[in-house]
Amino acid sequence: MKTSLPTTIAMLGIIFQANARLNAQSLISIADPISLIASLGTNTSLTMVDEANTRYDLVDENYRPTSYSADALLRVVKLMDDGGYLVRVVSADGTLRMTGSYADAALTMPDGDFEFYHANGQLESSGSYQMGNKDGIWERYAWDGSHLAERLYKAQTWEQLQASLGEAVEACTIDPEAK
């Protein structure tokens, strides 16, 4: 028996936003979001929020929201006490692909330590963001785990970077009240 999405929401007390129907059998494995997603058909997008304020989204290999496909990834977003969002992305087989934190609920402003992983689970890169800009040493690794390179970043806005390179001058603000 298939149930409509609104009925499913009411029964479970879990918020779903999806363009599909869930069958009662798939609800048994609600504690395992990967199994839940795998039980959905294609052309299904899913956002699920549980009682612990953890959000589950389907994303593509660039971590953008997507519909279900065999290579879709699961993004798990947890609201932290400081108002930031801790994010983990895993593949359908459970392999960790990314960890990091964001300053905003839309996950557009990375802020804090990040680690990205190859599909085989080996570390691909690690470093920090400061309000959306890479900051400090970022390290890169090959598929086999061997170290490839390091790069030093200084968290700057585009305008600050241009000014530091002498390509632009930072504009000053004039107080209209000053005489």
C-alpha positions as CSV (number, residue, x, y, z in Angstrom):
1,M,0.0,0.0,0.0
2,K,1.3,3.4,-0.9
3,T,0.7,6.5,1.3
4,S,0.8,10.0,0.2
5,L,3.6,12.2,1.3
6,P,1.5,14.5,3.6
7,T,0.1,11.3,5.3
8,T,3.6,10.0,5.8
9,I,4.7,13.3,7.4
10,A,1.8,13.3,9.8
11,M,2.4,9.7,10.8
12,L,6.1,10.1,11.5
13,G,6.3,13.6,12.8
14,I,9.2,14.1,10.3
15,I,9.3,16.8,7.7
16,F,9.7,15.6,4.2
17,Q,9.8,17.7,1.0
18,A,9.8,15.4,-1.9
19,N,8.2,15.0,-5.3
20,A,7.5,11.3,-4.8
21,R,5.4,8.9,-2.8
22,L,6.9,6.7,-0.1
23,N,5.7,3.2,0.5
24,A,5.1,1.9,4.0
25,Q,8.0,-0.6,3.7
26,S,10.6,2.1,3.2
27,L,9.6,3.8,6.4
28,I,10.9,0.9,8.4
29,S,14.5,2.0,7.8
30,I,14.0,5.6,8.6
31,A,17.0,5.5,11.0
32,D,19.1,4.7,7.9
33,P,18.7,7.6,5.5
34,I,20.8,6.0,2.8
35,S,18.5,3.0,2.7
36,L,15.5,5.4,2.6
37,I,16.9,7.3,-0.3
38,A,17.9,4.1,-2.1
39,S,14.2,2.9,-1.7
40,L,13.0,5.9,-3.6
41,G,12.6,6.0,-7.3
42,T,14.5,8.1,-9.7
43,N,13.6,11.8,-10.2
44,T,13.1,12.1,-6.5
45,S,14.5,14.9,-4.4
46,L,14.4,14.6,-0.7
47,T,15.0,16.9,2.3
48,M,14.3,15.3,5.7
49,V,14.6,16.9,9.1
50,D,14.5,14.7,12.2
51,E,13.7,15.6,15.8
52,A,17.4,16.3,16.5
53,N,17.4,19.1,14.0
54,T,19.5,17.1,11.6
55,R,18.7,17.6,7.9
56,Y,19.3,15.1,5.2
57,D,19.7,16.2,1.5
58,L,20.5,14.4,-1.7
59,V,23.4,16.2,-3.4
60,D,25.6,15.6,-6.5
61,E,29.4,15.3,-6.6
62,N,29.6,19.1,-6.4
63,Y,27.4,19.1,-3.2
64,R,24.5,20.8,-5.0
65,P,21.0,19.5,-4.3
66,T,19.9,16.9,-6.8
67,S,17.3,14.2,-7.5
68,Y,18.0,10.6,-6.6
69,S,20.4,8.7,-8.9
70,A,22.8,5.8,-8.3
71,D,25.7,8.2,-7.7
72,A,23.8,10.7,-5.5
73,L,25.4,11.5,-2.2
74,L,23.7,12.1,1.2
75,R,24.4,15.4,2.9
76,V,23.8,15.4,6.7
77,V,23.4,18.9,8.2
78,K,23.4,19.4,12.0
79,L,22.6,22.7,13.6
80,M,25.4,23.4,16.2
81,D,25.0,25.3,19.5
82,D,26.9,28.3,18.1
83,G,24.4,28.7,15.2
84,G,26.7,27.2,12.6
85,Y,26.0,24.1,10.6
86,L,28.1,20.9,10.8
87,V,28.0,19.0,7.5
88,R,29.0,15.5,6.5
89,V,28.5,14.1,3.0
90,V,28.5,10.3,2.4
91,S,28.1,8.1,-0.6
92,A,25.4,5.4,-0.9
93,D,27.9,2.8,0.3
94,G,28.6,4.9,3.5
95,T,32.0,6.3,2.4
96,L,32.7,9.7,3.9
97,R,33.2,12.3,1.1
98,M,33.2,15.6,2.9
99,T,33.1,17.2,6.4
100,G,33.0,20.9,7.2
101,S,31.0,23.7,8.8
102,Y,29.0,26.5,7.4
103,A,27.9,29.8,8.9
104,D,24.5,29.8,7.2
105,A,21.5,27.4,6.8
106,A,21.7,27.7,3.0
107,L,25.3,26.2,3.2
108,T,26.7,29.0,1.0
109,M,29.3,30.4,3.5
110,P,31.9,27.8,4.5
111,D,33.4,28.7,7.8
112,G,35.8,26.4,9.7
113,D,37.8,23.2,9.0
114,F,37.0,21.1,5.9
115,E,38.1,17.7,4.7
116,F,37.2,16.3,1.3
117,Y,37.7,12.6,0.4
118,H,38.1,10.7,-2.9
119,A,35.5,8.1,-3.7
120,N,37.7,5.4,-2.3
121,G,37.7,7.1,1.1
122,Q,41.2,8.5,0.9
123,L,41.7,12.1,2.0
124,E,41.7,14.4,-1.1
125,S,42.2,17.8,0.6
126,S,42.0,19.6,3.9
127,G,42.1,23.1,5.1
128,S,40.0,26.0,6.6
129,Y,37.6,28.6,5.4
130,Q,37.0,31.9,7.1
131,M,33.6,33.3,6.2
132,G,33.6,31.8,2.7
133,N,37.3,32.3,1.9
134,K,40.1,29.8,2.1
135,D,42.5,30.6,4.9
136,G,45.8,29.0,6.0
137,I,47.4,25.9,4.6
138,W,45.4,23.6,2.4
139,E,46.9,20.2,1.6
140,R,46.0,18.0,-1.3
141,Y,46.4,14.2,-1.6
142,A,46.3,11.6,-4.4
143,W,43.9,8.6,-4.6
144,D,46.5,6.4,-2.9
145,G,46.9,8.9,0.0
146,S,50.3,10.2,-1.1
147,H,50.8,13.9,-0.5
148,L,50.5,16.1,-3.6
149,A,50.8,19.8,-2.6
150,E,50.3,22.5,0.0
151,R,49.0,25.9,-0.7
152,L,48.8,28.9,1.6
153,Y,45.7,31.1,1.5
154,K,44.9,34.4,3.2
155,A,41.2,34.9,3.8
156,Q,40.4,38.0,1.8
157,T,37.5,39.4,0.0
158,W,37.9,40.0,-3.8
159,E,38.3,43.8,-3.1
160,Q,41.0,43.2,-0.4
161,L,42.9,40.9,-2.7
162,Q,42.8,43.4,-5.5
163,A,44.0,46.2,-3.2
164,S,46.8,44.0,-1.8
165,L,48.0,43.3,-5.4
166,G,48.0,47.0,-6.2
167,E,45.3,46.5,-8.8
168,A,42.7,48.6,-6.9
169,V,42.5,51.1,-4.1
170,E,40.1,50.5,-1.2
171,A,37.5,53.3,-1.2
172,C,37.1,55.2,2.0
173,T,33.8,56.1,3.5
174,I,33.1,59.8,4.0
175,D,30.9,60.8,6.9
176,P,28.4,63.3,5.5
177,E,28.0,64.8,9.0
178,A,31.7,65.7,9.1
179,K,32.6,69.2,8.0
